[in-house]
Amino acid sequence: MTDRDDDTSAKGGPDSPTASSAFFAGPPSPTPSTVKCWRKSCYGVDPKYATCGEDAATYYTGKGHGILVELRFSPSCQAAWAKMTGTTQGDVVRVTNNAGDTRHYTQQWGHDAHSPMVEALNPDTAKACAGTSRGRVCATTPADPTTTTPTSAPSGS
């Protein structure tokens, strides 16, 4: 017999348990801190699943319309992403680097969200903004120096 046995009549029908369903479940979903990337290879990667969050910090912030926008940057990955807080479904957070590469995320639920990453040689080579029905907010104010130290929070945070 082969790995794929189409003769289900000998086994009692197509619904007979012949193999563990876990075997056919596919590859496991990424878990936090499993993806390693650097510069361009970080493009589009969710920081929640990357090692980049291990040394990431907030370098710029912006506040308005009840929204907080942060530019997050990882020196070891040389990548940046945008984070927004105080937002609602349909709001959009976007990060753009000086080369014009951009990634965005549209809020699905909750009150905060983050974008995928883009390459950034340093935090000054990227910009983070949020667009909402209440207005647009960008992270242009340097963050408090005490918050630019690496955090142990999840990388999307």
Buried (B, 14 or more C-beta within 10 A) or exposed (E): EEEEEEEEEEEEEEEEEEEEEEEEEEEEEEEBBEBEBBBEBBBEBBBBBBBBBBBBBBBBBBEBEEBBBBBBBBBEBBBBBBBBBBBBEEBBBBBBBEEEBBBBBEBEEEEBBBBBBBBBBEBBBBBBBBBBEBEBBBBEEBBEEEEBEEBEEBBBB
